[in-house]
Amino acid sequence: MAILPHISGPDDVKKLSEESCAELATEIRQTIINTVSRQGGHLASNLGDVELTIALHRVFDSPTDKLIFDVGHQTYAHKLLTGRLDQFATLRSYHGMSGFPCRAESEHDWFDTGHSSTAISMALGMARARDLHHENYHVVAVVGDGALTGGMCYEAMNDAGASHTRLIVVLNDNEMSISRNVGALSNYFKHLRASASWYGGKKRIRSVLERVPLVGGKLAYGIEKVKNMVKSVTTGGELFESLGFRYLGPFDGHNLKEMTHVFEEAKQITDTPVLIHVVTKKGYGYDLAECQPEKFHGVAPFRVENGIRRKQPSGESAAQAAGKALVAMGAEDPRVVAVTAAMSGGTGLAEFSVYYPDRFFDVGIAEQHAVSMAAGLARGGYRPYFAVYATFLQRAYDQIVHDVCLQDLPVCILADHAGFVGDDGKTHHGVLSVPMLLSIPQLTLLAPRDTQQIREAVRATLVLEGPSVVLYPKDGIAPFGPQNSQFEVGRWLRLRPGMEFVILAFGRMSLHAVQAAQILEKRGINIGVIDCCSLKPMDMDCLQGLFDCGAKIITLEEGELIGGFGAEIARQCVEHGAPEPVLIMGLPNRFITHGSVSQLLEECGLMPEQIADRVEQAYTGWENGHVG
């Protein structure tokens, strides 16, 4: 009889025998594989931490004990063990279950998380809140080895270790983050994994000694102290111990019995924070994912038997367009270098890394460092291009302002996944980029409308003397509109004629504006459309021409309205004594859920038919007022 359908919460997990837990692990893996093959999602990481998660729920009493998962894309087993099996089939679908921890879903989720390297800091805060309240429960942060390439982890560990706060950190070392782990820490973890044999021998010797009558226990204790001293200079745990943590491990994360035992031991340590080093295998239990963990990190729906996508992507993605432009530029200009924060494949830099390995730098999950390091490259005479998802660029705002723009350095940031990203949801939408960047002095901000214009915009940044950002959405948009006009910084392009009513748009919304105008044309209403691909500097000649002829301006953006493009156009209207825009369309000031991009745009009234209806209403209102 199946076990998983009878798991309504962690208490049910505690009642199971070891044999039943092994069966449960198999059922969880199959459920994850079947669901992700239909819905898409994060597969390899979730298959790798099943036994680890079962052991956590067998030993700790969630939600009284707090389990905080870093990044959050490895929590599918956690969701299934906390009573969410019935909703699991809706994973990542509109109004369905989130692919990340979600407080609205369960009392067992403490934060809505989707960014890396945050869990230890949040866990330390909760541990201190516990101590201030004089309460008694455990706080556990589960982090991946990739997360430890982010400096925030060490800030948190340094703080926790210095204060001796009771805290447990579980390091899930699966030898791989989204892209291949890089740097000294990766080599350090290899050394730690090699020391696993040390702990196996240590346990066997202690077991034998403790069976010696009368003196066995004391003898085992004395040898244990000597072995611990040897360990400190042979296994490498001194990195964490130097930060004030007691280091335990490495342990086999797929050995449920061993994991249960070590978690029980860690609960008894109350005078210092503890780091438990667990070694797991990404994709464990599904051969295709074990062999290709990067490919199966985040996947679209696929066929379980062969791993092939159910629906093959059509056309060129935005990241591919930017990456190809960069490869061509690298061939022409030896100053061009590329930087990624552990996302070479997702951001389109994989090809560049093959052609120019000496000019390609993967810094790990460290966006702040990436931006400042790029500033150093620029100061040294190179032209660095940092490709990053827009949501992760938020993590490096100070570095953009202080280290790049204040210095007026020619660093270009290729901000992929701007606007809605769909199924990954509110932690991953890149909808704050324009308000975040528009106000920074000396920064050029470009927002091309399609893959052809992306290539042109990326190439145009090479001649700029100062910093720049090129924003583009996740999905590639096939070229549309006039193809004979060369992209120019500070110049807008007219996509449809008309001067009485004009929509100003950029990015994906330029296409939606054209489609809305075509709908309105069938209704007898002529609306002009201008592609405002250069957000900063704006095309002031074009804008002044609209002001001079008394055009009724409508702005359209796939981003936050407060401080966004429409707000800046309204400010320009006031400054130049022109009538304010008759309609400013964009996203509401709230965090928006997950779902397909079209579903989310429809929720916010930004699909072409909806745009047409709203423009028609504004047009009719103006016309009636004008006639009156």
C-alpha positions as CSV (number, residue, x, y, z in Angstrom):
1,M,0.0,0.0,0.0
2,A,1.3,3.5,-0.9
3,I,2.6,5.5,2.0
4,L,2.7,9.1,0.7
5,P,-1.1,9.5,0.4
6,H,-1.3,8.9,4.2
7,I,1.2,11.6,5.1
8,S,-0.7,14.6,6.3
9,G,2.2,16.2,8.2
10,P,5.5,15.5,9.9
11,D,4.0,13.6,12.8
12,D,3.0,10.9,10.3
13,V,6.6,10.7,9.1
14,K,7.9,10.2,12.7
15,K,5.6,7.1,13.1
16,L,7.2,5.2,10.1
17,S,9.8,2.5,10.4
18,E,13.1,2.9,8.6
19,E,12.0,0.4,5.9
20,S,8.8,2.4,5.4
21,C,10.8,5.6,5.2
22,A,12.9,4.1,2.4
23,E,9.6,3.2,0.5
24,L,8.4,6.8,1.2
25,A,11.6,8.2,-0.4
26,T,10.9,6.2,-3.5
27,E,7.3,7.4,-3.7
28,I,8.3,11.0,-3.2
29,R,10.9,10.8,-6.0
30,Q,8.4,9.2,-8.4
31,T,5.8,11.9,-7.5
32,I,8.3,14.7,-8.2
33,I,9.4,13.2,-11.5
34,N,5.8,12.6,-12.7
35,T,4.7,16.1,-11.7
36,V,7.7,18.0,-13.0
37,S,7.5,16.1,-16.3
38,R,4.0,17.6,-16.7
39,Q,4.4,21.0,-15.1
40,G,8.0,21.8,-15.4
41,G,10.1,23.0,-12.4
42,H,13.3,22.3,-10.5
43,L,14.0,18.6,-10.8
44,A,17.6,17.5,-10.0
45,S,18.0,19.4,-6.8
46,N,14.7,18.1,-5.4
47,L,15.5,14.5,-6.2
48,G,18.8,14.9,-4.4
49,D,17.5,16.0,-1.0
50,V,14.6,13.5,-0.4
51,E,16.3,11.4,2.4
52,L,17.7,14.6,3.9
53,T,14.3,16.2,4.1
54,I,12.7,13.0,5.5
55,A,15.3,12.9,8.2
56,L,14.8,16.6,9.1
57,H,11.0,15.9,9.6
58,R,11.7,12.8,11.6
59,V,14.0,14.5,14.1
60,F,12.7,18.1,14.2
61,D,9.2,19.2,15.2
62,S,8.1,21.6,12.4
63,P,6.5,24.1,12.6
64,T,7.6,24.5,16.3
65,D,11.1,24.0,15.1
66,K,11.8,26.3,12.2
67,L,13.1,24.8,8.9
68,I,14.4,27.5,6.6
69,F,15.4,26.5,3.1
70,D,17.9,28.6,1.1
71,V,16.8,29.5,-2.4
72,G,13.7,27.4,-2.0
73,H,14.0,25.4,-5.3
74,Q,14.7,22.2,-3.3
75,T,11.6,22.1,-1.2
76,Y,9.3,19.7,-3.2
77,A,9.9,16.9,-0.7
78,H,9.2,19.3,2.2
79,K,5.9,20.3,0.6
80,L,4.9,16.6,0.2
81,L,5.8,15.8,3.8
82,T,3.8,18.7,5.1
83,G,0.4,17.7,3.8
84,R,0.4,19.3,0.3
85,L,0.2,16.1,-1.8
86,D,-3.4,17.0,-3.0
87,Q,-2.2,20.4,-4.4
88,F,1.1,19.1,-5.8
89,A,-0.3,18.4,-9.2
90,T,-0.9,22.2,-9.6
91,L,2.8,22.9,-9.1
92,R,3.8,26.3,-10.7
93,S,0.4,26.7,-12.4
94,Y,-1.8,29.8,-12.1
95,H,-3.5,29.9,-8.7
96,G,-1.8,26.6,-8.0
97,M,1.1,25.6,-5.8
98,S,4.2,27.7,-5.8
99,G,7.5,26.1,-6.8
100,F,9.2,27.8,-3.9
101,P,8.4,28.1,-0.1
102,C,5.2,30.1,0.3
103,R,3.9,31.3,3.6
104,A,0.3,31.4,2.3
105,E,0.5,27.7,1.5
106,S,1.6,26.3,4.9
107,E,2.6,27.0,8.4
108,H,5.7,25.0,7.7
109,D,7.0,27.7,5.3
110,W,8.6,30.6,7.1
111,F,9.7,32.8,4.2
112,D,8.8,33.2,0.5
113,T,12.2,32.6,-0.9
114,G,13.7,32.4,-4.4
115,H,17.1,34.0,-4.1
116,S,20.3,32.4,-2.8
117,S,22.5,32.8,0.3
118,T,19.8,34.3,2.6
119,A,18.7,31.4,4.8
120,I,21.5,31.6,7.4
121,S,20.8,35.3,8.0
122,M,17.1,34.7,8.3
123,A,17.6,31.7,10.6
124,L,19.9,33.6,12.8
125,G,17.3,36.3,13.2
126,M,14.7,33.8,14.2
127,A,17.1,32.1,16.6
128,R,17.7,35.5,18.3
129,A,14.0,36.2,18.4
130,R,13.6,32.8,20.2
131,D,16.2,33.7,22.7
132,L,14.7,37.2,23.4
133,H,11.4,35.5,24.0
134,H,13.1,32.9,26.3
135,E,11.6,30.1,24.2
136,N,13.1,26.8,23.4
137,Y,13.0,25.4,19.9
138,H,15.5,24.6,17.1
139,V,16.2,26.8,14.1
140,V,17.6,25.0,11.1
141,A,18.9,26.6,7.9
142,V,19.3,24.2,4.9
143,V,21.8,25.6,2.3
144,G,23.4,24.3,-0.8
145,D,27.1,24.4,-1.5
146,G,26.4,26.8,-4.4
147,A,24.9,29.3,-2.0
148,L,28.2,29.4,-0.1
149,T,29.7,31.3,-3.0
150,G,27.6,34.2,-1.8
151,G,29.3,36.4,0.8
152,M,26.1,36.9,2.7
153,C,26.4,33.4,4.1
154,Y,29.8,34.3,5.7
155,E,28.5,37.5,7.1
156,A,25.8,35.5,8.9
157,M,28.1,32.7,10.0
158,N,30.6,35.2,11.4
159,D,27.9,36.9,13.3
160,A,26.4,33.7,14.7
161,G,29.7,32.2,15.6
162,A,30.9,35.3,17.4
163,S,27.7,35.4,19.6
164,H,27.6,31.6,20.1
165,T,23.9,31.6,19.1
166,R,22.2,28.2,19.1
167,L,21.6,27.5,15.4
168,I,21.9,24.5,13.1
169,V,23.1,24.9,9.5
170,V,22.7,21.9,7.2
171,L,25.1,22.2,4.2
172,N,23.6,20.1,1.4
173,D,26.7,19.6,-0.7
174,N,25.6,18.2,-4.0
175,E,28.7,19.2,-5.9
176,M,26.8,21.5,-8.2
177,S,24.7,24.7,-8.2
178,I,22.8,25.8,-11.3
179,S,26.1,26.0,-13.3
180,R,29.3,24.2,-12.4
181,N,30.6,25.4,-9.0
182,V,33.7,27.5,-9.3
183,G,36.4,28.9,-7.2
184,A,38.4,28.0,-4.1
185,L,35.3,27.0,-2.2
186,S,34.5,24.3,-4.8
187,N,38.0,22.8,-4.3
188,Y,37.6,23.1,-0.6
189,F,34.4,21.0,-0.6
190,K,36.1,18.4,-2.8
191,H,38.6,18.1,0.0
192,L,35.9,17.8,2.6
193,R,34.1,15.1,0.6
194,A,37.3,13.1,0.4
195,S,37.4,13.1,4.2
196,A,34.2,11.1,4.4
197,S,36.3,7.9,4.8
198,W,37.8,9.5,8.0
199,Y,34.4,9.6,9.6
200,G,33.5,6.0,8.6
201,G,36.7,4.7,10.2
202,K,36.2,6.8,13.3
203,K,32.7,5.4,13.9
204,R,33.9,1.8,13.4
205,I,36.8,2.2,15.9
206,R,34.6,3.8,18.5
207,S,32.1,1.0,18.2
208,V,34.7,-1.6,18.8
209,L,36.3,0.2,21.7
210,E,33.1,0.9,23.5
211,R,32.5,-2.9,23.8
212,V,35.7,-3.3,25.8
213,P,34.7,-4.1,29.4
214,L,35.2,-1.4,32.1
215,V,37.6,0.8,30.3
216,G,36.1,0.9,26.8
217,G,34.1,4.1,27.2
218,K,37.0,6.1,28.6
219,L,39.4,4.7,26.1
220,A,37.0,5.6,23.2
221,Y,36.6,9.2,24.7
222,G,40.4,9.7,24.9
223,I,41.0,8.5,21.4
224,E,38.1,10.6,20.2
225,K,39.9,13.7,21.5
226,V,43.1,12.7,19.7
227,K,41.3,11.9,16.5
228,N,39.5,15.3,16.7
229,M,42.8,17.1,16.9
230,V,44.0,15.2,13.9
231,K,40.8,15.8,12.1
232,S,41.2,19.6,12.4
233,V,44.4,19.5,10.4
234,T,43.4,16.8,7.8
235,T,39.7,17.2,6.9
236,G,39.3,20.9,6.4
237,G,36.4,21.6,8.8
238,E,38.5,24.4,10.3
239,L,37.0,26.9,7.9
240,F,33.6,26.7,9.6
241,E,35.1,26.2,13.1
242,S,37.2,29.3,12.6
243,L,33.8,31.1,12.1
244,G,32.7,29.8,15.5
245,F,30.7,26.8,14.3
246,R,31.0,23.2,15.4
247,Y,31.6,21.2,12.3
248,L,30.1,17.8,11.8
249,G,30.6,15.7,8.6
250,P,30.7,15.0,5.8
251,F,27.8,12.5,6.0
252,D,26.0,10.5,3.3
253,G,22.8,12.5,2.7
254,H,21.1,9.5,1.2
255,N,21.7,7.4,4.3
256,L,18.5,8.0,6.2
257,K,19.6,6.2,9.4
258,E,22.9,8.2,9.5
259,M,21.1,11.5,8.9
260,T,18.6,10.8,11.6
261,H,21.4,10.0,14.0
262,V,23.5,13.1,13.3
263,F,20.4,15.4,13.5
264,E,19.6,14.0,16.9
265,E,23.2,14.6,18.0
266,A,23.1,18.2,16.7
267,K,20.0,18.9,18.8
268,Q,22.0,18.3,22.0
269,I,24.6,21.0,21.2
270,T,23.3,24.2,22.8
271,D,26.4,26.2,23.4
272,T,27.4,27.0,19.9
273,P,26.1,27.0,16.3
274,V,26.5,23.8,14.4
275,L,27.2,23.1,10.7
276,I,26.3,19.6,9.5
277,H,28.0,18.8,6.1
278,V,25.9,16.4,4.1
279,V,26.9,15.0,0.7
280,T,24.1,14.3,-1.8
281,K,23.8,13.6,-5.5
282,K,21.7,15.9,-7.6
283,G,19.1,14.0,-9.6
284,Y,19.4,10.9,-7.4
285,G,17.1,8.1,-8.4
286,Y,16.5,9.3,-12.0
287,D,19.4,8.3,-14.2
288,L,19.0,11.0,-16.8
289,A,19.1,13.7,-14.1
290,E,22.0,12.1,-12.4
291,C,24.1,12.2,-15.6
292,Q,23.0,15.7,-16.6
293,P,22.2,17.6,-13.4
294,E,22.6,21.1,-15.0
295,K,20.2,20.2,-17.8
296,F,17.7,18.9,-15.3
297,H,18.0,21.7,-12.8
298,G,15.1,23.8,-14.0
299,V,13.1,22.1,-16.8
300,A,10.1,22.6,-19.0
301,P,7.6,19.7,-19.3
302,F,9.4,16.6,-20.6
303,R,9.0,12.9,-21.4
304,V,10.1,10.8,-18.4
305,E,11.4,7.9,-20.6
306,N,14.0,10.0,-22.5
307,G,14.0,13.5,-20.9
308,I,13.1,15.2,-24.2
309,R,10.9,18.3,-23.9
310,R,7.3,17.8,-24.7
311,K,7.2,21.1,-26.6
312,Q,10.3,22.3,-28.3
313,P,11.1,26.0,-28.1
314,S,10.4,27.9,-31.3
315,G,12.7,30.6,-32.5
316,E,15.6,32.3,-30.8
317,S,15.5,33.2,-27.1
318,A,16.4,36.7,-25.9
319,A,19.4,35.4,-24.1
320,Q,20.6,33.5,-27.2
321,A,20.3,36.7,-29.2
322,A,22.4,38.7,-26.7
323,G,24.9,35.9,-26.4
324,K,25.5,35.6,-30.1
325,A,26.0,39.4,-30.4
326,L,28.6,39.2,-27.6
327,V,30.4,36.3,-29.4
328,A,30.6,38.4,-32.6
329,M,31.8,41.4,-30.6
330,G,34.4,39.3,-28.9
331,A,35.9,38.3,-32.2
332,E,36.2,41.9,-33.3
333,D,37.3,43.5,-30.0
334,P,39.7,41.8,-27.6
335,R,38.6,44.1,-24.8
336,V,35.2,42.4,-24.6
337,V,34.9,40.1,-21.6
338,A,31.9,38.3,-20.1
339,V,30.9,37.8,-16.5
340,T,28.2,35.5,-15.0
341,A,27.0,34.7,-11.5
342,A,26.7,30.9,-11.9
343,M,24.2,31.3,-14.8
344,S,26.3,30.9,-18.0
345,G,23.7,28.7,-19.7
346,G,20.6,30.6,-18.6
347,T,21.9,34.0,-19.7
348,G,23.3,32.9,-23.1
349,L,27.0,33.1,-22.3
350,A,27.8,29.4,-22.7
351,E,29.0,29.9,-26.3
352,F,31.2,32.9,-25.3
353,S,32.8,30.8,-22.6
354,V,33.8,28.2,-25.3
355,Y,35.1,30.6,-27.8
356,Y,36.9,32.9,-25.3
357,P,37.6,31.0,-22.1
358,D,40.3,33.4,-21.0
359,R,37.8,36.3,-21.2
360,F,35.0,34.6,-19.4
361,F,34.5,34.8,-15.7
362,D,32.0,32.8,-13.6
363,V,32.1,34.2,-10.1
364,G,29.5,31.9,-8.5
365,I,26.3,33.1,-6.9
366,A,27.8,36.5,-6.1
367,E,26.1,39.3,-8.0
368,Q,27.5,42.1,-5.8
369,H,31.0,40.8,-6.4
370,A,30.3,40.4,-10.1
371,V,29.3,44.0,-10.6
372,S,32.3,45.4,-8.6
373,M,34.7,43.0,-10.3
374,A,33.4,44.2,-13.6
375,A,34.1,47.7,-12.5
376,G,37.7,46.7,-11.9
377,L,37.9,45.1,-15.4
378,A,36.6,48.3,-16.9
379,R,39.1,50.4,-14.9
380,G,41.8,48.1,-16.3
381,G,40.8,48.9,-19.9
382,Y,38.4,46.1,-20.7
383,R,34.7,46.2,-21.8
384,P,32.9,43.9,-19.4
385,Y,29.4,42.5,-20.0
386,F,27.7,41.0,-16.9
387,A,24.7,38.9,-18.0
388,V,22.2,38.3,-15.2
389,Y,18.5,37.8,-14.5
390,A,16.9,41.1,-13.7
391,T,15.5,39.8,-10.4
392,F,19.1,38.9,-9.2
393,L,20.4,42.3,-10.3
394,Q,18.4,43.7,-7.4
395,R,21.0,42.2,-5.1
396,A,23.8,44.4,-6.5
397,Y,22.1,47.8,-6.5
398,D,24.7,49.6,-4.3
399,Q,27.5,48.2,-6.5
400,I,25.8,49.5,-9.6
401,V,25.4,53.0,-8.1
402,H,28.7,53.3,-6.1
403,D,31.2,51.1,-8.0
404,V,30.1,51.5,-11.6
405,C,27.9,54.6,-12.2
406,L,29.6,56.9,-9.7
407,Q,32.9,56.0,-11.4
408,D,31.3,56.4,-14.9
409,L,32.8,53.1,-16.0
410,P,31.9,51.3,-19.3
411,V,30.3,48.3,-17.7
412,C,27.3,46.9,-19.5
413,I,24.8,44.8,-17.7
414,L,22.6,42.4,-19.8
415,A,19.5,42.1,-17.7
416,D,17.6,39.1,-18.9
417,H,14.1,38.0,-17.6
418,A,12.9,41.6,-17.4
419,G,9.1,41.9,-16.8
420,F,7.1,38.7,-16.0
421,V,9.0,35.4,-16.1
422,G,5.9,33.2,-15.5
423,D,6.0,30.0,-13.5
424,D,8.8,30.9,-11.1
425,G,6.6,33.7,-9.8
426,K,7.0,36.7,-7.5
427,T,10.6,36.1,-6.4
428,H,11.7,35.9,-10.0
429,H,9.7,38.5,-11.9
430,G,11.9,41.3,-13.2
431,V,9.3,44.1,-12.8
432,L,11.2,46.5,-10.7
433,S,14.1,47.1,-13.0
434,V,13.0,50.4,-14.6
435,P,12.2,52.2,-11.4
436,M,15.4,50.8,-9.8
437,L,17.7,51.9,-12.7
438,L,16.0,55.0,-14.3
439,S,17.1,57.4,-11.6
440,I,20.8,56.5,-11.5
441,P,23.0,59.3,-12.9
442,Q,25.2,58.5,-15.9
443,L,23.5,55.2,-16.7
444,T,22.2,54.4,-20.2
445,L,19.1,52.2,-20.0
446,L,18.0,50.4,-23.2
447,A,15.0,48.1,-23.6
448,P,14.9,46.5,-27.1
449,R,11.6,45.1,-28.5
450,D,12.7,41.9,-30.3
451,T,15.7,39.6,-30.8
452,Q,17.1,41.6,-33.7
453,Q,17.0,44.8,-31.8
454,I,18.6,43.1,-28.8
455,R,21.6,42.3,-30.9
456,E,21.7,45.8,-32.2
457,A,21.3,47.3,-28.7
458,V,24.1,45.1,-27.2
459,R,26.4,46.1,-30.0
460,A,25.6,49.8,-29.6
461,T,26.8,49.7,-26.0
462,L,30.4,49.0,-27.1
463,V,30.9,52.6,-28.2
464,L,29.5,54.1,-25.0
465,E,31.9,55.8,-22.7
466,G,29.9,55.1,-19.5
467,P,27.7,52.4,-17.9
468,S,24.7,50.8,-19.5
469,V,22.0,48.3,-18.9
470,V,20.2,46.4,-21.7
471,L,16.8,45.0,-20.5
472,Y,14.9,42.2,-22.3
473,P,12.3,39.6,-21.4
474,K,12.8,35.8,-20.9
475,D,11.1,34.8,-24.1
476,G,12.5,35.7,-27.5
477,I,10.2,37.9,-29.6
478,A,10.6,37.4,-33.4
479,P,11.6,40.6,-35.2
480,F,8.7,42.9,-36.1
481,G,8.2,46.5,-37.3
482,P,10.6,48.3,-39.6
483,Q,13.8,46.3,-40.1
484,N,15.7,49.0,-42.1
485,S,16.3,51.4,-39.1
486,Q,19.6,51.0,-37.3
487,F,19.3,51.1,-33.5
488,E,20.6,54.3,-32.0
489,V,21.0,55.2,-28.3
490,G,18.7,58.1,-27.6
491,R,16.4,57.5,-30.6
492,W,12.9,56.1,-30.7
493,L,11.2,54.3,-33.6
494,R,7.7,54.8,-35.0
495,L,6.0,51.5,-35.5
496,R,2.6,52.8,-36.6
497,P,1.6,56.2,-37.9
498,G,-0.7,58.6,-36.0
499,M,-0.1,61.8,-34.1
500,E,-3.5,62.5,-32.4
501,F,-3.3,59.5,-30.0
502,V,0.1,57.8,-29.5
503,I,1.1,54.8,-27.4
504,L,4.7,55.0,-26.1
505,A,5.9,51.5,-25.2
506,F,9.1,49.4,-25.0
507,G,10.2,45.8,-24.8
508,R,7.4,43.2,-25.1
509,M,4.8,45.9,-24.7
510,S,5.8,47.4,-28.1
511,L,4.4,44.3,-29.7
512,H,1.3,44.4,-27.6
513,A,0.8,48.1,-28.5
514,V,1.0,47.3,-32.2
515,Q,-1.5,44.5,-31.8
516,A,-3.8,46.7,-29.8
517,A,-3.6,49.4,-32.4
518,Q,-4.5,46.9,-35.1
519,I,-7.6,45.9,-33.1
520,L,-8.5,49.6,-32.7
521,E,-8.0,50.2,-36.4
522,K,-10.8,47.7,-37.1
523,R,-13.0,49.7,-34.7
524,G,-12.3,52.8,-36.7
525,I,-9.8,54.4,-34.3
526,N,-6.3,55.3,-35.5
527,I,-3.6,55.1,-32.8
528,G,0.1,55.7,-33.4
529,V,2.7,53.5,-31.7
530,I,6.3,54.5,-30.9
531,D,8.9,52.0,-29.7
532,C,10.8,53.8,-26.9
533,C,13.7,51.4,-26.9
534,S,16.0,54.0,-25.4
535,L,14.6,54.7,-21.9
536,K,17.6,56.8,-20.9
537,P,18.5,58.9,-22.6
538,M,15.0,59.5,-24.0
539,D,14.4,60.7,-27.5
540,M,13.7,64.3,-26.5
541,D,13.3,65.4,-30.2
542,C,10.5,62.9,-30.7
543,L,8.9,63.7,-27.3
544,Q,9.1,67.5,-28.0
545,G,7.5,66.9,-31.4
546,L,4.6,65.1,-29.7
547,F,4.2,68.0,-27.3
548,D,4.3,70.6,-30.1
549,C,1.5,68.9,-32.1
550,G,-0.7,68.3,-29.0
551,A,-0.6,64.5,-29.2
552,K,-2.5,62.6,-26.6
553,I,0.1,60.4,-25.0
554,I,-0.5,56.9,-23.6
555,T,2.3,55.0,-21.9
556,L,2.5,51.2,-21.7
557,E,5.1,49.2,-19.7
558,E,5.5,45.7,-18.3
559,G,6.7,47.0,-15.0
560,E,6.0,48.8,-11.8
561,L,4.2,52.1,-12.4
562,I,5.6,54.0,-9.3
563,G,8.9,55.5,-10.5
564,G,8.6,53.8,-13.9
565,F,8.6,54.9,-17.5
566,G,5.1,56.4,-17.5
567,A,5.9,58.4,-14.4
568,E,9.0,59.8,-16.0
569,I,7.0,60.8,-19.2
570,A,4.4,62.5,-16.9
571,R,7.3,64.4,-15.3
572,Q,8.6,65.5,-18.7
573,C,5.1,66.7,-19.6
574,V,5.0,68.9,-16.5
575,E,8.5,70.1,-17.0
576,H,7.7,71.1,-20.6
577,G,4.3,72.5,-19.9
578,A,2.6,69.8,-22.0
579,P,-0.7,68.0,-21.1
580,E,-0.2,65.0,-18.9
581,P,-0.6,61.5,-20.4
582,V,-4.2,60.5,-20.8
583,L,-3.5,57.0,-19.7
584,I,-0.5,55.3,-18.0
585,M,-0.6,51.5,-18.1
586,G,1.6,49.1,-16.2
587,L,1.7,46.8,-13.3
588,P,0.0,47.4,-9.9
589,N,2.1,48.0,-6.8
590,R,1.9,44.5,-5.5
591,F,3.9,41.2,-5.8
592,I,2.2,39.2,-8.5
593,T,1.8,35.4,-8.3
594,H,3.1,32.7,-10.7
595,G,1.5,31.5,-13.9
596,S,2.1,31.7,-17.6
597,V,3.1,35.1,-18.8
598,S,-0.1,35.6,-20.8
599,Q,-2.2,34.7,-17.7
600,L,-0.3,37.3,-15.6
601,L,-0.5,40.0,-18.2
602,E,-4.2,39.3,-18.5
603,E,-4.6,39.6,-14.8
604,C,-3.0,43.0,-15.0
605,G,-5.0,44.2,-18.1
606,L,-2.0,44.2,-20.5
607,M,-3.0,41.8,-23.2
608,P,-3.6,43.4,-26.6
609,E,-7.4,43.2,-26.5
610,Q,-7.5,44.6,-23.0
611,I,-5.1,47.4,-24.0
612,A,-7.3,48.2,-26.9
613,D,-10.4,48.4,-24.7
614,R,-8.7,50.7,-22.2
615,V,-7.3,53.0,-25.0
616,E,-10.7,53.1,-26.7
617,Q,-12.3,54.2,-23.4
618,A,-9.8,56.9,-23.0
619,Y,-10.1,58.0,-26.6
620,T,-13.9,58.1,-26.4
621,G,-13.8,60.1,-23.2
622,W,-11.4,62.6,-24.7
623,E,-13.5,62.8,-27.9
624,N,-16.7,63.4,-26.0
625,G,-15.0,66.1,-23.9
626,H,-13.5,67.6,-27.0
627,V,-16.8,67.8,-28.9
628,G,-18.6,69.2,-25.8
